């Protein structure tokens, strides 16, 4: 009898924990964006700041944003005094880093370094807020 109660408790604890770990949608706005135009011999350029939505779950270390072509990411937290900062990278040279305390972020796109295309190398920073 105690075993059944204990198993029921564990199952309900799992579902309660799972429901609290739901991704939230955030609206993010870049403050500034700069980089290098690969097609123009890496001439430094300023870019129009982007606005995008992102799905994030800080508990499960999850980030996804089709708006900035980062749907498949690998996220982890930094260590030490930066342990409130989650960094996420995509398999094709993009990175998103967010401070989970104040929701300030930076993005970095480096696919242009491959030399097989005309994608620029860019870095931007901005602020997110819950949607």
N, C-alpha and C positions, 0 to 999 in steps of 0.2 A: 504494500500500500504506500509506504513512504517513498519507494522507488518511483512509483507512478506519479506521485505528487512532485517529486524532484524533477523528473523528466518533463512534466507539464510546465513547471516553473522555468526550466531552461528554454523550452520552446517558446513560451510567451516572452521571455527576456530577449530572445533572438529577434522576434517580430517587433517588439517595442524599439529595440536598438535600430533595426532596419528602417523603421518608419521615421526616426529622427535623422537618418542619414540620407535624406533626399536632396538631390541637386536643386540649387536655386538658380534662377535666371538673373543675370546682371547686365546692366547697360553701361558700356564703357566708352569714354570719349578721350581721344588722344589730345594732349595739350600742344605738342609739337612733334614733328617728324622730319628726319634728315637722313641722308645717305649718299650713295654713290651710284651713278647711272652707268651700268656696265656697257651699254651700247654706245655711250659717248666717252669712251676711254676713261671710265671711272671718275668722271667729272662730279664734284660734290654738288648736291641738289637739296632743296627744301621741298617737302611734299605736303599736300593738303592733308591735315589731320583727319583720321577716320573715326567713324562712330560704328560700334558693333555690339551685338548681344553675345553673351557667353554663358554657358552652363558650367557652374562650379560647385564643388562639394569639398570643403576644406577638411572635413573629417576623413573622407575616403581618398583624398589627394587626387581629385578629378577636375579636369578642365577640357572643355570642348567649345569651339566656335566655328561653325561653317562660314560665317561672315568674313573671317580672316584666314580661311583655309587651314584651320588647325582642329580637325575633328578627331584625329588619332594621336593622343599625346601620352607622354610618360611623365608623371609629376612626383615630386618629392620635396620635403622641407629641408631648408638649409640647417646648419648646426650652430651651436653656441648662441651668441647674442642675436643672430639672425634667424632663430628657430621659428619666428612668426612669418617667415617669408617662404612662399611656395613657388617653386620654379617648375615649369613644364616645357618639355621640348617635343617637337614633332620629328619624324624620321627623315625629313627632307630639309633640315637646316633652319627651322624657325624656333624661337623660344619666347615664352611668356612668363614673366616673373611678377608676382603680386604680394604686396604687404597685406597680410590678413587683418591687421589692426586698423589701418586707415584706407584700404582698398586702392592705394596708388599702385600703378603698374608700369612696366617697361616691356616692349616687344623688340625682337631682333629677327631679321630675315637675312640669311646669308646664302641662299641657294645660287645667287648670281656668281659666286666665287667658282662654281663648277665650270664655268666657261662654255657650257653647251647651249646657253639660252640668253635671253635678254632681260632676265629678272634682275632688278636692282638689289643692292645691299642696303638695308634700311634699319634704322633704330628710332623708336618713338617712346614717349612716356605720356601718362595721363592718369585718369581717375575713373573708377567704376562705382556704381551704386546699385543696390538691389532693385530689380525691375518690378 
